[in-house]
Amino acid sequence: MKAWLAAHGRSINAAVTRLAGAPLGSTLNALVIGIALSLPIGLHLVVSNLQAASQHLTSAPQISVYMALDANRSEVAQIETKLKQTPRVANFRFVPREQALADLKNSSGLADVIDGLPQNPLPDAFVIDADDGSPAALEALRDEIGQWPRIAHVQLDAMWARRLDAGLRLGRLAAVGIALLLAVALVAVTFNTIRLQVLTRRDEIEVIKLIGATDAFIRRPFLYFGALQGFAGAIVCWLILAAAVYLANRSLGELSHVYASLFQLGFLSPLDSFALLAVPTALGWLGAWLSVSRHLSAIAQ
């Protein structure tokens, strides 16, 4: 066991020495990998934050029915009766105009402006849960209610949320697609880098094979070199994303004072951070293994 650990320790030391021996090339490779990785991971962050921000919004299909401003209580009661008699309405709740104004005053941060209004500009409203949540059924119910007397406007509240959710799914799919393409690119970059190193040490490899070195022994330092290269790129990507989130949150903090609403971007979770560091490291290892194995087979021939 000690001999096995010592052999791996020597291989890691050789890989670190090789990276340190070409600081400019190693730094540029890490920057290229880090910048490339930051594109899909950054898109994943944006999509995750938008999804988290929209979770408090309703995703159930609802219809908001706004009465005319001059509608009286008798007319409101007639609409309530018609809603009770409509089978496609699962349930509903009435929002009087006074309650709507009070809610707006408490949530908008514009209490002084609202207090200065000469009269309440908001109408009485009904919030309806439809029995059938399909878009066609919702639109049909909306059009039917919109023809009732003393109805000023009917709005599908959840349709925009559905469109947002569809857009977020598309964004997540795009992030996965870009990540897969860049994973292939990372393997190719590592493959080419290791290929150049193997070619420059071909004579040395042939000599140590003649004296009994196994393929695993020859391959090991190159594998650690590829893994360290991927790990360095992942560190650069993590730092880029951390700086971007920090700068974005500073700007969002300034906006929160203006709009009286606090929204901050979340960063990668510990599990996501671990995956960000582990996956490029594994891909670097894979690229190095493919490259060394191919050239060892060629040398054996």
C-alpha positions as CSV (number, residue, x, y, z in Angstrom):
1,M,0.0,0.0,0.0
2,K,2.8,2.4,0.9
3,A,4.6,1.6,-2.4
4,W,1.3,2.3,-4.3
5,L,0.8,5.6,-2.6
6,A,4.4,6.5,-3.1
7,A,4.1,5.7,-6.8
8,H,1.1,7.9,-7.2
9,G,2.7,10.7,-5.1
10,R,5.7,10.7,-7.5
11,S,3.3,10.9,-10.5
12,I,1.4,13.8,-9.0
13,N,4.7,15.6,-8.3
14,A,5.9,15.0,-11.8
15,A,2.6,16.4,-13.2
16,V,2.8,19.5,-11.0
17,T,6.4,20.0,-12.0
18,R,5.5,19.7,-15.7
19,L,2.7,22.3,-15.2
20,A,5.0,24.7,-13.3
21,G,7.7,24.3,-15.9
22,A,5.5,26.0,-18.5
23,P,3.7,28.7,-16.5
24,L,2.5,30.7,-19.5
25,G,1.1,27.8,-21.4
26,S,-0.5,26.2,-18.3
27,T,-2.1,29.5,-17.4
28,L,-3.5,30.1,-20.9
29,N,-4.9,26.6,-21.0
30,A,-6.6,27.1,-17.7
31,L,-8.0,30.4,-18.9
32,V,-9.3,28.9,-22.1
33,I,-10.9,26.0,-20.2
34,G,-12.3,28.2,-17.5
35,I,-13.9,30.7,-19.8
36,A,-15.4,28.0,-22.0
37,L,-16.8,26.3,-18.9
38,S,-18.3,29.5,-17.6
39,L,-20.7,29.8,-20.5
40,P,-22.9,26.8,-19.8
41,I,-22.5,27.0,-16.0
42,G,-23.3,30.7,-16.1
43,L,-26.4,30.0,-18.2
44,H,-27.3,27.3,-15.6
45,L,-27.0,29.9,-12.8
46,V,-29.2,32.4,-14.6
47,V,-31.9,29.8,-15.3
48,S,-31.8,28.5,-11.7
49,N,-32.1,32.0,-10.3
50,L,-35.0,32.9,-12.6
51,Q,-36.7,29.6,-11.6
52,A,-36.2,30.3,-7.9
53,A,-37.5,33.9,-8.3
54,S,-40.7,32.6,-10.1
55,Q,-41.5,29.9,-7.6
56,H,-43.5,32.2,-5.3
57,L,-45.7,33.1,-8.2
58,T,-48.7,31.0,-8.9
59,S,-48.4,28.4,-11.6
60,A,-52.0,27.2,-11.4
61,P,-54.3,28.4,-14.2
62,Q,-56.3,31.3,-12.9
63,I,-58.6,34.0,-14.5
64,S,-58.9,37.5,-13.1
65,V,-62.2,39.2,-13.7
66,Y,-62.4,43.0,-13.2
67,M,-65.7,44.7,-12.8
68,A,-66.5,48.1,-14.2
69,L,-65.4,50.9,-11.9
70,D,-68.9,52.1,-11.4
71,A,-70.4,48.7,-10.8
72,N,-72.6,48.6,-7.7
73,R,-73.0,45.8,-5.2
74,S,-76.1,44.4,-6.9
75,E,-74.2,44.0,-10.2
76,V,-71.3,42.4,-8.4
77,A,-73.7,39.9,-6.7
78,Q,-75.2,39.0,-10.1
79,I,-71.8,38.2,-11.5
80,E,-71.1,36.1,-8.4
81,T,-74.3,34.2,-9.0
82,K,-73.4,33.5,-12.6
83,L,-70.0,32.2,-11.6
84,K,-71.6,29.8,-9.1
85,Q,-73.8,28.5,-11.9
86,T,-71.0,28.1,-14.4
87,P,-69.8,24.4,-14.3
88,R,-66.4,25.2,-15.8
89,V,-65.6,27.4,-12.7
90,A,-64.1,25.1,-10.0
91,N,-64.0,27.9,-7.4
92,F,-63.5,31.6,-7.1
93,R,-62.9,34.3,-4.5
94,F,-64.1,37.9,-4.5
95,V,-61.5,40.7,-4.0
96,P,-63.3,44.0,-3.1
97,R,-61.7,47.2,-4.4
98,E,-60.9,48.4,-0.9
99,Q,-58.9,45.2,-0.1
100,A,-57.1,45.5,-3.5
101,L,-56.0,49.1,-2.7
102,A,-54.8,48.1,0.8
103,D,-52.8,45.2,-0.6
104,L,-51.3,47.5,-3.3
105,K,-50.4,50.0,-0.6
106,N,-48.7,47.4,1.6
107,S,-46.7,45.7,-1.2
108,S,-45.7,48.5,-3.6
109,G,-43.8,50.8,-1.2
110,L,-45.9,53.7,-2.7
111,A,-48.1,54.4,0.3
112,D,-47.6,58.2,0.2
113,V,-48.7,58.3,-3.5
114,I,-51.7,56.0,-2.9
115,D,-52.8,58.1,0.1
116,G,-52.8,61.2,-2.1
117,L,-55.2,59.7,-4.7
118,P,-58.6,61.4,-4.8
119,Q,-60.4,58.1,-5.1
120,N,-59.8,54.4,-5.4
121,P,-58.8,53.6,-9.0
122,L,-59.1,49.8,-8.6
123,P,-62.2,47.8,-9.5
124,D,-63.8,44.9,-7.7
125,A,-62.5,41.6,-9.0
126,F,-62.9,37.9,-8.9
127,V,-60.1,35.4,-9.1
128,I,-61.3,32.2,-10.7
129,D,-59.8,28.6,-10.6
130,A,-60.9,26.9,-13.8
131,D,-62.1,23.2,-13.8
132,D,-60.1,22.6,-17.0
133,G,-56.6,24.1,-17.1
134,S,-55.9,23.6,-20.8
135,P,-55.1,26.7,-22.7
136,A,-58.1,26.3,-25.1
137,A,-60.6,25.8,-22.2
138,L,-59.2,28.8,-20.3
139,E,-59.4,31.0,-23.3
140,A,-63.0,29.9,-24.0
141,L,-64.0,30.6,-20.4
142,R,-62.2,34.0,-20.5
143,D,-64.1,34.9,-23.7
144,E,-67.5,33.8,-22.2
145,I,-67.0,35.8,-19.0
146,G,-65.8,38.8,-20.9
147,Q,-69.3,39.1,-22.6
148,W,-71.1,39.3,-19.3
149,P,-72.6,42.7,-18.4
150,R,-70.5,45.1,-16.3
151,I,-67.3,43.2,-16.9
152,A,-64.5,45.6,-17.8
153,H,-61.6,43.2,-18.4
154,V,-60.8,39.5,-18.1
155,Q,-57.1,38.3,-17.8
156,L,-55.4,34.9,-17.8
157,D,-53.0,35.4,-15.0
158,A,-51.0,32.2,-15.3
159,M,-50.3,32.1,-19.0
160,W,-47.2,34.3,-18.8
161,A,-45.9,32.0,-16.0
162,R,-46.3,29.0,-18.3
163,R,-44.4,30.8,-21.0
164,L,-41.7,31.7,-18.6
165,D,-41.5,28.1,-17.4
166,A,-41.2,26.9,-21.1
167,G,-38.4,29.5,-21.6
168,L,-36.6,28.3,-18.6
169,R,-36.8,24.7,-19.7
170,L,-35.4,25.7,-23.1
171,G,-32.6,27.6,-21.4
172,R,-31.7,24.6,-19.2
173,L,-31.7,22.4,-22.3
174,A,-29.4,24.9,-24.1
175,A,-27.1,24.9,-21.1
176,V,-26.9,21.1,-21.2
177,G,-26.2,21.1,-24.9
178,I,-23.4,23.6,-24.6
179,A,-22.0,21.8,-21.7
180,L,-21.8,18.5,-23.7
181,L,-20.1,20.2,-26.6
182,L,-17.6,21.9,-24.3
183,A,-17.0,18.5,-22.6
184,V,-16.0,17.1,-25.9
185,A,-13.8,20.1,-26.6
186,L,-12.1,19.7,-23.2
187,V,-11.3,16.1,-23.9
188,A,-9.9,17.1,-27.3
189,V,-7.7,19.9,-25.9
190,T,-6.3,17.5,-23.2
191,F,-5.8,14.8,-25.9
192,N,-3.8,17.1,-28.1
193,T,-1.8,18.5,-25.2
194,I,-0.8,15.0,-23.9
195,R,-0.1,13.9,-27.5
196,L,2.5,16.6,-27.8
197,Q,4.1,15.6,-24.5
198,V,4.2,11.9,-25.5
199,L,5.8,12.8,-28.8
200,T,8.5,14.8,-27.2
201,R,9.3,11.9,-24.7
202,R,8.8,9.1,-27.2
203,D,12.4,7.9,-27.0
204,E,12.3,8.0,-23.2
205,I,9.1,5.9,-23.2
206,E,10.5,3.3,-25.5
207,V,13.6,2.9,-23.3
208,I,11.7,2.5,-20.1
209,K,9.4,0.0,-21.8
210,L,12.4,-2.0,-22.8
211,I,13.5,-2.3,-19.2
212,G,10.1,-3.5,-18.0
213,A,8.0,-0.5,-17.3
214,T,4.3,-1.3,-17.6
215,D,1.8,0.8,-19.5
216,A,0.1,1.9,-16.3
217,F,3.4,3.2,-14.9
218,I,4.1,5.2,-18.1
219,R,0.5,6.4,-18.3
220,R,0.1,7.6,-14.7
221,P,2.0,11.0,-14.8
222,F,0.2,12.0,-18.0
223,L,-3.2,11.1,-16.4
224,Y,-2.5,13.3,-13.4
225,F,-1.3,16.1,-15.8
226,G,-4.6,16.0,-17.7
227,A,-6.6,15.9,-14.5
228,L,-4.7,18.8,-13.0
229,Q,-5.2,20.8,-16.2
230,G,-9.0,20.2,-16.1
231,F,-9.0,21.0,-12.3
232,A,-7.2,24.3,-13.0
233,G,-9.7,25.3,-15.6
234,A,-12.6,24.5,-13.2
235,I,-11.0,26.7,-10.6
236,V,-10.8,29.6,-13.1
237,C,-14.4,29.0,-14.1
238,W,-15.5,29.1,-10.4
239,L,-13.7,32.3,-9.8
240,I,-15.2,33.9,-12.9
241,L,-18.7,33.0,-11.8
242,A,-18.1,34.1,-8.3
243,A,-16.9,37.5,-9.5
244,A,-19.8,37.8,-11.9
245,V,-22.4,37.0,-9.2
246,Y,-20.7,39.4,-6.8
247,L,-20.8,42.3,-9.3
248,A,-24.3,41.6,-10.4
249,N,-25.5,41.5,-6.7
250,R,-23.9,44.9,-6.1
251,S,-25.9,46.4,-9.0
252,L,-29.1,44.6,-7.9
253,G,-28.5,45.9,-4.4
254,E,-28.6,49.5,-5.7
255,L,-31.8,48.7,-7.7
256,S,-33.5,47.3,-4.6
257,H,-33.3,50.7,-2.9
258,V,-35.1,52.2,-5.9
259,Y,-37.8,49.6,-6.2
260,A,-38.1,48.6,-2.6
261,S,-37.7,45.0,-3.5
262,L,-34.7,42.9,-2.7
263,F,-33.5,40.3,-5.2
264,Q,-30.1,38.7,-5.0
265,L,-28.5,36.1,-7.3
266,G,-27.7,32.8,-5.7
267,F,-24.4,31.1,-6.3
268,L,-23.6,27.5,-6.9
269,S,-24.6,25.1,-4.2
270,P,-21.9,23.0,-2.5
271,L,-23.0,20.0,-4.6
272,D,-22.9,22.1,-7.8
273,S,-19.5,23.5,-6.9
274,F,-18.2,20.0,-6.3
275,A,-19.5,18.8,-9.7
276,L,-17.9,21.8,-11.3
277,L,-14.5,20.8,-10.0
278,A,-14.9,17.1,-10.4
279,V,-16.3,16.8,-13.9
280,P,-13.6,18.8,-15.7
281,T,-11.0,17.0,-13.7
282,A,-12.5,13.6,-14.8
283,L,-12.7,14.9,-18.4
284,G,-9.0,15.9,-18.4
285,W,-8.1,12.5,-17.0
286,L,-10.2,10.9,-19.8
287,G,-8.6,12.9,-22.5
288,A,-5.1,12.1,-21.2
289,W,-6.0,8.4,-21.0
290,L,-7.2,8.3,-24.6
291,S,-4.1,10.1,-25.9
292,V,-1.5,8.0,-24.0
293,S,-3.3,4.7,-24.7
294,R,-3.3,5.5,-28.4
295,H,0.4,6.4,-28.5
296,L,1.4,3.4,-26.4
297,S,-0.4,1.1,-28.8
298,A,1.5,2.8,-31.7
299,I,4.8,2.4,-29.9
300,A,4.1,-1.3,-29.2
301,Q,3.7,-1.8,-32.9
